[in-house]
Amino acid sequence: MADASVPPLERIASAQLPTAEATFTMTVFRAEDGKEHMVLSLGDLKAEPPPLVRIHSECLTGDALGSMRCDCGPQLQEAMHRIAAEGRGAILYLRQEGRGIGLGNKIRAYALQDQGVDTVDANHQLGFPDDARDYRLAVALLCEMGVCRLRLLTNNPRKVASLAADGIEVVDRVPLQVGENPHNAGYLATKRKRLGHLLPP
């Protein structure tokens, strides 16, 4: 049972979403602040073994525009591919752009990075923590989908710890190491060294 502190969500609608990987079910939920979050699911999530799940924070530049400054787009595509290959699983798409600081502030942080500041210090210079995301939203979405145990596609140990703190059992952490290129090598190194992401040196 997840912790009672998780935020309430309103289920809006579900529909089929055919993709190049598989036909997923897309379910949209509205949070108290009005933001709409999405679960992209495939198969029976309540069956054993625990499903493969990706918690993915919105990244307009990477997911939609193919930016090479981050690894977000390749991670999203790889997560869809792996879930389709298994025939079941889910992607929780959280509207927490820029590690929770919003699109405008993310681009302000990019401008600082263009001047040589790393991604962590750029956030700090703008008055934000290095990561402002709230993973209780993910817990609330998982509860709505009836998922209490899962295999988590992530390189971020904070996600594992946050889910565990709210009563979700992560039975396995599955690495998702894709998308490295010359434009994001420094960004990925900072995630490894300063944010604790489990990435190869």
N, C-alpha and C positions, 0 to 999 in steps of 0.2 A: 504493500500500500504506500502510495506516495505521500509526502508530507502535506499537511493541510495548508501550508503557506503558499502553495503554488497558485498562480493567478487564474481566475475563472475565464473560460473561453466560451464563445457562442459559435456553434456550428452553423455555417452559412449554406453550403451546398457541396455536392459531390458530382463528378462527371468523369467519363472516360477520357484519357489523354493518350492517343496513339503517338508513339515516338519511333525513331529509328531503332531503338533498343528493345522496346516492348510497349504494350498498351497498359499504362498505369491508371490507377484511380487517383484523381486529384480531389482533395477535400480541403476546403478553405474554412478557417476559423477567424473570428474577430475577437481581439483582446479588449480589455477595459479602456485602453487608450485610443481605440479606434483603428489600430493597425491590424491588417489582415495577414495571417500566416498560413502556410500551406503544408499539407502532408501529401507526398507522392508515394503511393503504396502499391504493392504487387503481392498477390497471394494472401494466404491466411497468416496474419501476423501473430495470432495467438497459439499457433501450432509449435511443436518442438521439431528440431532444435530451435533455440531462440533466433529471431530474425536478424538479418544484417541491417543496420540502421546508420544513416549518415545525418548528423546535425549540421546543416549548412546555412551560414549567415549570408544574407543578400549581398551581392557584389555586382552592381550594375556594370561597372567597367570590365570586370573579368568574365562574368556569366553571360552578358549580352553583347558586349563590344569586343571581346577577345583580347583584352589588355594583357600584356606580358609583364606588367609590373608586379603581379601576384601569381599565385597558383590556384586561385579560386575556380576559374572556368574549367581547367583540366580536372580538378578534384570533383566538381559536380558531374562532369561527363563520365569520369571513371566510376563514380559511385552508381550512376544509372546503369552503366555497363555491367558492373559486378552483381548488382541486385537482379538485373535481367537474366544474367547467366545462372544465378541460383534459383530463379523463378519465384522469389518472394523476398520481401524486405521493404524498407521505407526510407525516404528522404524527408527530413523535417526542414522546410525552407523558412527560416526566421527573418523577418523584416528588420534586421539590425545591421544596416549598412555601415561600413567603415569600423568594424568591431564596436558598433553601438553608438558612434558619434554622429552619424548622418552623412548624407552625400556631400553637402556643402563643406562641412568640416573635414571630411576625408580629402577633398580636393585641396583645401587649405594645407592639410598635412602633406599632400603630394608636393605642393609648391615648396614647402620647407625641405622635403627630401631632395628636390631638385637642387637645393643649395648645399647638400651634403649631410643633412641631419638624418639619423636613422628613424625608422617607423615608431619606435618607442618614445624617443626624445621629441619627435614632432608632435605626438599626442600631448606630451607633458607641456610643451611650450604653448599649446593652445588651451591648456587648463583642464585636460582630460586625463583619466587613468590610461594605462597602456591597453586595457581591455575593459570596455564598459558594457559588455553583453550580459544579459540576464538569462541564464540557462534554465531558470524555473519555467520559462515559456515552453521549453522542450519537454520538461517533465509533464506539464499540463497537456501538451499535445499527445504524449505517449499514453497518459491516463485516458484521454478521449478515445484512443485507438485500442485500448485494452492491453497495452504492452508493459509488462513489469520486468521482463528479463530480455536482454538483447546482446548482440555482438556489435560493438561500436566502431565504425570506420572513422578513425581520427589519428592525428599525430599529436593532439593536444591533451596532455594529462589533466588539465583543468576541467575539461568536459567530463572526463571519467569521474573525477572527484565530486563535481557538482551534481551529477546524476545520482551517485551513490549517497550523497548527503541527503537527498530528497527521496530515497527509498527505491530507486531504480537499480536493479542488479545488472552490472556490466560483466558478463561472463567471459568476454574476450575483447581486447583492443586490437583491431585489425588495422595495420599501417596503410596510409594512403599517400604514398610518396610519388607524385607525378607533377609534371609541369615546370620543372626547373629549366631556366634558360638564362642567357647572359644578362638580361634586363632585370631579373628578380633574384639573382644569386646573393646579393647583399641583403635583400629583404628576408630571404629564407635563412641566411646565416644569423640575422638578428632574432628571428623567431626561435631559432635553436638556442642561441646563447643567452638571450635576455628574457624570453617568454617561456622557455622550458619545453618547446616542441621537440618531439622525438624524431629528429631528422638526421640523416647521415652527415658527417663533416665534409 
